[in-house]
Amino acid sequence: QATPHRFTINTNYTWEFDPGSLSASLTYVYRSASYSSVFNRYYNKVKGFGQTDARLLFRDVKNKYTVIASLKNVFDTRGVTSSSGGRITTGPNVGFVNQTIGYVPPRTYSLEVQMRY
């Protein structure tokens, strides 16, 4: 699953306020088509896809607490992360391919609160 080409871009910005700071981050990752096996068979190939993730982080001025909100797969990309298979050699389905596919997780939200004592 070594992607021959991968492109990542990230942007970050922090705003400073009286109550603390707010940081925003946006990341885009593109993975080109690749094979999920050392055998370059059509049933082991996955298409290229891109995914965007976002994150907001608020930290109070005394650094006592931090709130982190994140959103993975912002545009709900339906990419394939892995594909493996093999030809069926016995039974009534001889010659067909038994294939297992792994998909990109759907859009996922998270919220984390950290407190320091």
C-alpha positions in Angstrom: 0.0 0.0 0.0 2.9 2.4 -0.7 1.2 5.2 -2.6 3.6 6.3 -5.4 2.4 10.0 -5.0 1.1 11.8 -2.0 0.5 15.5 -1.7 -0.3 17.2 1.6 -1.0 20.9 2.3 -1.8 22.4 5.7 -2.6 25.9 6.8 -2.6 27.1 10.4 -3.6 30.4 11.9 -3.8 31.6 15.5 -5.8 34.5 16.8 -4.9 36.0 20.2 -7.8 37.4 22.4 -8.0 38.7 26.0 -9.6 35.4 27.2 -7.0 33.2 25.3 -6.1 32.0 21.8 -8.0 30.3 19.0 -6.1 28.2 16.4 -7.6 27.0 13.2 -6.0 24.3 11.0 -7.1 22.9 7.6 -5.4 19.9 6.0 -5.8 18.4 2.5 -4.2 15.1 1.6 -4.2 13.5 -1.9 -3.1 9.9 -2.4 -2.7 8.6 -6.0 -3.8 5.2 -7.2 -1.9 2.3 -5.7 -1.9 -1.4 -5.3 -2.8 -3.1 -1.9 -0.5 -6.0 -2.7 2.8 -6.9 -4.2 0.9 -8.4 -7.0 -0.3 -5.7 -9.4 -3.7 -7.3 -10.2 -6.8 -5.2 -11.1 -8.6 -6.4 -8.0 -5.8 -5.1 -5.8 -5.8 -1.6 -7.2 -7.4 1.4 -5.4 -8.1 4.7 -7.1 -6.6 8.0 -6.0 -8.6 10.3 -3.7 -8.3 13.4 -1.6 -9.4 14.1 1.9 -9.8 17.3 3.9 -9.7 17.6 7.7 -10.3 20.7 9.9 -9.5 21.5 13.5 -10.1 24.3 16.0 -8.2 24.7 19.3 -9.1 27.2 22.0 -6.6 27.7 24.9 -7.4 30.0 27.8 -4.9 32.7 28.7 -3.9 30.9 31.9 -3.3 27.7 30.0 -5.7 25.9 32.5 -8.0 24.4 29.9 -8.0 23.6 26.1 -11.0 22.8 23.9 -10.3 21.0 20.7 -13.0 20.5 18.0 -12.1 18.5 14.9 -13.8 17.3 11.7 -12.2 14.5 9.7 -13.2 13.9 6.1 -15.0 17.3 5.8 -16.6 16.6 2.4 -17.5 13.0 3.2 -15.1 11.6 0.5 -15.9 8.0 -0.5 -12.4 6.8 -1.2 -11.1 3.2 -1.0 -8.1 2.6 1.3 -7.4 -1.0 0.5 -8.4 -3.8 -1.9 -7.3 -7.4 -1.8 -8.5 -10.5 -3.5 -7.8 -13.8 -5.0 -9.2 -16.1 -7.6 -11.6 -18.8 -6.4 -10.1 -22.2 -7.4 -12.7 -24.7 -6.2 -16.5 -25.1 -6.1 -19.1 -23.7 -8.4 -17.5 -20.2 -8.6 -14.2 -21.2 -10.0 -12.5 -18.3 -11.9 -14.4 -15.6 -10.0 -12.5 -13.2 -7.7 -13.2 -13.0 -3.9 -12.5 -9.3 -3.1 -12.2 -7.5 0.2 -12.4 -3.6 0.2 -11.6 -1.1 2.9 -13.3 2.3 2.7 -12.4 5.7 4.1 -14.3 6.4 7.3 -17.2 8.8 6.8 -17.3 12.4 8.1 -16.4 12.2 11.8 -16.7 14.9 14.4 -14.9 15.1 17.8 -14.8 17.4 20.8 -12.1 17.2 23.4 -11.8 19.2 26.7 -8.5 19.2 28.6 -8.2 20.6 32.1 -4.9 21.2 34.0 -4.8 21.3 37.8 
